[in-house]
């Protein structure tokens, strides 16, 4: 069971709320702390907010966040070597946490033979001294994963099934698998770039699968040895892509519609967010914008209902080769949605009314940051975000960093006054309460951005 959640964006549908970007306002007090952590990618935070675990491309690191104004590196392993004969893991882009179990996976991209492909699970009950629990080797690359209820969930991208693969976290034993090809066989005949299982997140026994142009799918994994389809939230059929040229396929893999990149639910399992990673491609089209996040009511998971769209922040160049402000990873927690947008910064939304998400906080410095994720820390105290590089630095990835920000509080509801019977006809004052103001955006315009996933996007 996770607090993490998913992003995804399409254009706003008829009658749906659309959230834009607030005007830029200086808010220097928003940044609490910063820790340089070379080649940082995904970060996850312990339930009590005291510790962050970070993928650092050649391994993983542990950061003490007990003082969010001074995050401190307390452990680092940049030579994860589950099989000494094969050498250390490479391209470790993702880590996930479930209680005191940490899953570390790689390599992130299919780029020839690797020393080791798979997942290593650690006991992090003492975060300063992680101990290896299990190893599971795979025949496929591992860009993303999740771990929940004693099971590791892998994105088995082999180009044939691109299946969800389940593994026992304690023993490393393979348990089961499920593929969209069991529902629509035609995907297996199409280019891999159209339908990779890009990411998986699991909440209350339901896995949310972000499957790029094939859309987002919900799968029951309460029995990890026998996953079963719950519903398809969105996406197109394989027939929509038959007969496309190589140039047309490339356009489909970069530009909306499609590109479901990350999806996850709130803790109650009633609200789903789907994030889209997409850009305008050359030649530019006026009505095409970077991908955002769409919210769905999944209280009845068999009948998802689209509620609202959170649009990406603007960029001076919204093309694939321009300044990236498309949606990346995010998390639901405590009635809020914590989001990252590469060089578009980090933003926090009040989603207590998911049909009308309201921006509480936004911070952006496009010249020096490119955010991979935003994660809840301690409610009302701080949240954390990882920046994968500093575009202005001589060696951008070496100046990657962990940032801590002041966490905005949800507005205090205004109580409804209770009328008091009185014989006097004169009006009486009604009591009101003032909501806690949120933080606004620290603006900065952008320079160029590169990176991403798959060989064509691996700009590190």
C-alpha positions in Angstrom: 0.0 0.0 0.0 1.5 3.3 -1.1 1.1 7.0 -0.8 2.5 7.4 -4.3 0.4 8.4 -7.2 0.3 8.9 -11.0 0.4 11.5 -13.6 -1.2 11.7 -17.1 -2.6 14.4 -19.2 -4.9 15.0 -22.2 -6.8 18.1 -23.3 -9.6 19.2 -21.1 -12.9 17.5 -21.9 -16.2 19.2 -22.1 -17.3 20.3 -18.6 -14.0 19.4 -16.9 -12.0 21.7 -14.7 -8.6 22.8 -16.2 -5.9 24.1 -13.9 -3.3 26.4 -15.3 -0.2 28.1 -13.9 -0.2 30.9 -11.3 1.7 34.2 -12.0 5.3 34.1 -10.8 5.9 35.6 -7.5 9.2 35.6 -5.5 8.9 33.2 -2.5 12.5 32.7 -1.3 11.4 31.1 1.9 9.8 28.2 0.1 13.1 26.3 -0.3 14.2 24.9 3.1 17.2 22.9 2.2 19.3 21.5 -0.7 21.7 18.5 -0.9 23.9 17.9 -3.9 23.5 14.3 -4.9 25.2 13.5 -8.2 23.1 11.7 -10.8 20.0 11.6 -8.6 16.8 10.3 -10.2 13.7 8.8 -8.4 13.3 9.5 -4.6 10.9 8.0 -2.1 10.2 9.1 1.5 9.6 6.9 4.6 6.1 7.1 6.1 7.3 9.2 9.0 9.1 11.6 6.7 12.5 11.2 8.3 14.3 9.4 5.5 14.5 9.6 1.7 15.9 6.8 -0.5 17.2 8.0 -3.8 18.2 6.2 -7.1 21.5 7.7 -8.2 22.0 6.0 -11.6 25.0 3.9 -10.4 23.3 2.8 -7.1 21.2 4.3 -4.4 21.6 6.7 -1.5 19.9 7.4 1.8 19.2 10.9 3.0 18.3 11.9 6.6 15.5 14.5 6.4 14.8 14.8 10.2 16.0 18.4 9.8 14.5 19.4 6.5 16.5 22.6 6.4 19.7 20.5 6.4 19.2 17.1 4.6 22.2 14.9 5.2 23.6 11.9 3.2 23.9 9.0 5.7 24.5 6.1 3.3 25.5 5.5 -0.3 26.1 2.4 -2.4 27.3 3.2 -5.9 28.3 -0.3 -6.7 25.2 -2.5 -6.2 26.6 -5.9 -7.1 24.1 -8.8 -6.6 26.2 -11.1 -8.9 29.9 -10.5 -8.5 30.6 -12.3 -11.8 28.5 -9.8 -13.7 29.6 -6.6 -12.1 27.6 -3.7 -10.6 24.1 -2.6 -11.7 23.9 0.3 -14.2 21.3 2.9 -14.9 19.5 2.6 -11.6 16.7 5.2 -12.1 14.1 3.8 -9.7 13.8 2.8 -6.1 10.5 2.0 -4.2 9.8 1.6 -0.5 7.3 -0.6 1.4 7.7 -0.4 5.1 11.3 -1.5 5.8 11.8 -3.1 2.3 13.5 -1.1 -0.5 13.5 -2.3 -4.1 16.4 -1.1 -6.3 16.1 -1.9 -10.0 17.9 -1.5 -13.3 19.1 -1.0 -16.0 16.6 1.7 -17.0 17.1 1.4 -20.8 17.6 -1.3 -23.4 21.1 -0.5 -24.5 22.8 -3.8 -25.3 24.0 -6.4 -22.7 24.3 -5.2 -19.1 26.3 -6.7 -16.2 23.0 -7.3 -14.3 19.4 -6.9 -15.1 16.8 -7.2 -12.3 15.8 -6.1 -8.8 17.6 -6.2 -5.5 15.5 -5.9 -2.3 17.1 -4.5 0.9 16.1 -4.4 4.6 16.3 -0.7 5.5 15.0 -1.0 9.1 18.4 0.7 9.8 18.6 3.1 6.9 22.3 3.8 7.6 23.1 0.1 7.1 20.8 -1.5 4.4 21.1 -5.3 4.2 20.4 -7.4 1.1 17.3 -9.6 1.4 16.7 -11.0 -2.1 17.8 -10.8 -5.8 15.7 -11.4 -8.9 17.4 -11.4 -12.3 15.4 -10.6 -15.4 15.9 -11.0 -19.2 14.5 -7.5 -19.7 15.6 -3.9 -18.7 14.0 -2.4 -15.7 13.1 1.3 -16.0 10.5 1.3 -13.1 9.1 -0.9 -10.4 6.9 -0.9 -7.3 6.9 -2.9 -4.0 3.8 -3.5 -1.9 2.5 -6.1 0.5 5.6 -8.3 0.2 5.6 -8.3 -3.6 7.8 -6.5 -6.2 6.1 -5.4 -9.4 8.3 -5.1 -12.5 7.7 -3.7 -15.9 8.6 -6.7 -18.0 9.3 -4.9 -21.3 10.5 -7.6 -23.7 8.8 -6.3 -26.8 6.5 -9.3 -27.0 4.2 -9.1 -24.0 5.5 -6.0 -22.1 4.0 -7.7 -19.1 3.5 -6.9 -15.4 5.8 -9.3 -13.6 5.3 -10.1 -9.9 8.2 -11.3 -7.6 8.3 -12.4 -4.0 10.2 -9.7 -2.2 11.6 -12.0 0.5 12.8 -14.9 -1.7 13.2 -13.3 -5.2 11.0 -16.0 -6.7 8.9 -15.1 -9.7 5.1 -15.4 -8.9 3.0 -14.4 -11.9 2.6 -12.1 -14.9 -0.2 -10.2 -16.9 -0.1 -8.5 -20.2 -2.4 -6.4 -22.3 -1.8 -8.8 -25.1 -4.1 -11.2 -23.2 -6.9 -8.7 -24.0 -5.7 -7.2 -27.3 -3.3 -9.5 -29.2 -2.6 -6.8 -31.8 -0.2 -4.9 -29.6 2.5 -7.6 -30.1 2.7 -6.8 -33.8 3.4 -3.1 -33.3 6.5 -1.1 -32.6 7.7 -1.4 -29.0 7.8 2.4 -28.5 4.0 2.6 -28.8 3.1 0.3 -25.9 5.8 -0.2 -23.3 4.7 -0.7 -19.7 6.4 2.4 -18.6 5.5 2.4 -14.9 3.4 0.5 -12.3 2.1 1.6 -8.9 0.1 -0.5 -6.5 -2.6 0.6 -4.0 -4.8 -1.7 -1.9 -4.2 -4.7 -4.2 -4.8 -2.9 -7.4 -2.0 -2.1 -9.9 -2.2 0.9 -12.1 -0.3 0.3 -15.4 0.8 3.2 -17.5 1.2 1.7 -21.0 2.0 4.7 -23.2 -0.2 4.8 -26.2 -2.1 1.7 -25.1 -3.4 3.8 -22.2 -3.8 3.1 -18.5 -5.1 -0.2 -17.1 -6.1 -1.3 -13.6 -5.2 -4.9 -12.6 -6.2 -6.8 -9.5 -3.0 -8.1 -7.9 -4.4 -9.2 -4.5 -3.2 -12.6 -5.6 0.2 -11.7 -7.2 0.4 -15.2 -8.7 -2.7 -14.6 -10.8 -3.3 -11.0 -11.7 -6.7 -10.2 -13.2 -7.9 -7.2 -15.3 -10.2 -4.8 -13.4 -10.7 -2.1 -16.1 -9.1 -0.1 -18.8 -9.2 3.6 -17.9 -8.3 4.9 -21.3 -6.2 4.4 -24.4 -6.6 3.5 -28.1 -6.7 0.1 -29.8 -3.8 -1.4 -31.7 -5.8 -1.0 -34.9 -5.3 2.7 -34.6 -1.6 2.3 -35.3 -1.6 -0.2 -38.1 0.3 0.7 -41.3 2.1 3.8 -39.8 5.5 4.9 -41.2 8.5 5.2 -39.0 8.1 9.0 -38.9 4.4 8.6 -37.9 5.3 6.1 -35.2 7.9 8.6 -33.8 5.3 11.3 -33.7 2.9 9.1 -31.9 5.5 8.2 -29.2 6.3 11.8 -28.5 3.1 13.7 -28.9 -0.5 13.5 -27.6 -2.9 11.7 -27.6 -1.2 8.9 -25.7 2.0 8.8 -23.8 0.6 7.5 -20.5 3.8 7.8 -18.4 2.8 7.3 -14.8 -0.5 6.4 -13.0 -1.3 6.0 -9.3 -4.2 6.2 -6.8 -4.7 7.9 -3.5 -4.6 5.8 -0.3 -8.3 5.2 -0.4 -8.1 3.8 -3.9 -10.9 6.2 -5.1 -8.9 8.8 -7.0 -6.5 8.0 -9.9 -4.1 10.4 -11.5 -2.6 9.7 -14.9 0.4 11.6 -16.1 1.4 12.2 -19.7 5.0 12.7 -20.8 4.7 14.4 -24.2 5.8 17.4 -26.2 5.1 19.4 -29.4 7.2 18.0 -32.2 8.6 19.8 -35.2 6.9 21.4 -37.1 5.2 23.0 -34.1 1.4 22.9 -33.8 -0.4 25.7 -32.1 -2.9 23.4 -30.2 -0.3 20.9 -28.9 1.1 21.4 -25.4 3.3 19.3 -23.1 1.6 16.5 -21.2 -0.2 17.2 -17.9 -2.1 15.2 -15.3 -5.7 13.9 -15.6 -7.7 13.0 -12.5 -10.3 10.1 -12.5 -12.9 9.0 -10.0 -12.3 5.2 -9.6 -14.5 4.6 -6.6 -16.1 2.1 -9.0 -13.0 1.0 -10.7 -15.0 -0.8 -13.4 -16.4 2.6 -14.5 -13.7 5.3 -14.2 -15.0 8.9 -14.5 -12.8 11.7 -15.7 -12.9 14.7 -13.4 -10.3 17.3 -14.2 -7.1 18.1 -16.1 -4.0 19.8 -14.6 -2.1 21.4 -17.4 1.7 21.6 -17.8 3.4 24.9 -16.9 4.4 27.0 -20.0 7.7 26.9 -21.7 9.3 29.3 -24.2 9.9 26.3 -26.4 7.5 23.4 -25.9 9.0 21.2 -28.5 10.8 17.9 -27.8 14.1 19.6 -28.4 13.1 22.7 -26.3 12.6 23.4 -22.6 10.9 20.4 -21.0 7.9 21.2 -18.7 5.9 18.0 -19.3 4.6 16.0 -16.3 6.9 13.5 -14.6 6.4 11.6 -11.3 4.2 12.6 -8.4 2.4 11.4 -5.2 -0.9 11.8 -3.4 -0.9 12.3 0.3 -3.1 14.0 2.9 -5.6 15.5 0.4 -2.8 16.9 -1.7 -1.1 16.0 -5.0 2.7 16.6 -5.2 3.9 17.0 -8.8 7.1 17.4 -10.7 7.5 18.9 -14.2 11.2 18.7 -15.2 12.3 22.3 -15.8 8.7 23.5 -15.1 9.4 23.0 -11.4 7.3 21.5 -8.6 3.7 22.2 -7.8 1.3 21.1 -5.0 -2.5 20.8 -5.5 -5.4 20.6 -3.1 -7.4 17.6 -4.4 -9.9 17.4 -1.6 -12.4 18.3 -4.4 -10.8 16.4 -7.2 -13.2 17.9 -9.8 -11.7 21.3 -9.0 -8.0 20.9 -8.0 -6.5 24.1 -6.7 -2.8 25.0 -6.8 -1.4 25.6 -3.3 2.3 25.9 -4.2 4.5 26.3 -7.2 8.3 26.8 -7.4 10.4 26.9 -10.6 14.0 27.7 -11.6 14.3 26.4 -15.1 17.9 27.5 -15.5 19.3 25.3 -12.6 16.8 22.5 -12.0 15.0 19.6 -13.8 12.7 17.8 -11.4 12.2 14.0 -11.5 9.7 13.6 -8.7 7.9 15.3 -5.8 7.2 13.4 -2.6 5.3 14.1 0.6 7.4 14.6 3.8 5.6 15.7 6.9 2.2 17.3 6.3 2.3 21.0 6.9 6.1 20.9 7.5 8.0 20.0 4.3 7.9 18.0 1.1 10.9 16.7 -1.0 11.8 16.8 -4.7 14.7 15.4 -6.6 16.3 17.4 -9.4 18.1 15.2 -11.9 20.5 17.9 -13.2 21.5 21.5 -13.2 21.4 22.6 -16.9 23.6 25.6 -16.1 26.4 23.5 -14.6 29.5 22.4 -16.5 28.6 18.8 -15.7 24.8 19.0 -15.3 24.1 15.5 -13.8 26.9 15.9 -11.2 24.9 18.8 -9.8 21.7 16.9 -9.3 20.2 17.5 -5.9 17.6 16.8 -3.3 15.4 19.9 -2.4 13.1 20.3 0.6 10.3 22.8 0.4 7.9 24.3 3.0 4.7 22.2 2.7 1.6 24.2 2.1 -1.3 23.5 4.4 -4.8 22.9 3.1 -7.1 25.9 3.4 -9.1 26.0 6.7 -12.7 25.4 5.8 -15.1 28.3 6.5 -17.6 27.0 9.0 -21.3 27.3 8.1 -23.0 29.6 10.5 -25.8 28.1 12.6 -28.8 30.5 12.8 -29.8 31.4 16.3 -33.5 32.1 16.8 -34.1 35.6 18.0 -37.1 37.8 18.3 -35.2 40.8 17.1 -35.6 41.5 13.4 -32.1 43.1 13.2 -29.4 41.1 11.3 -26.6 39.4 13.3 -23.0 38.9 12.3 -22.1 35.4 10.8 -18.9 33.8 12.1 -16.2 33.1 9.4 -12.8 31.5 9.3 -9.9 32.6 7.2 -8.2 29.8 5.1 -4.4 29.3 5.4 -2.8 30.9 2.3 -0.7 28.7 0.0 2.6 29.5 -1.5 2.9 31.0 -5.0 5.3 30.4 -7.8 9.0 31.5 -7.9 9.3 32.0 -11.7 12.2 31.7 -13.9 12.2 31.2 -17.7 14.0 28.2 -19.2 16.9 27.1 -21.3 17.3 23.8 -23.1 16.4 20.3 -21.7 17.3 16.8 -22.6 17.0 13.3 -21.2 14.2 10.8 -20.8 13.8 7.1 -21.3 14.5 4.7 -24.1 17.7 5.0 -26.1 16.4 8.0 -28.1 15.7 9.9 -24.9 18.6 8.8 -22.8 20.5 12.2 -22.9 22.5 11.6 -19.6 
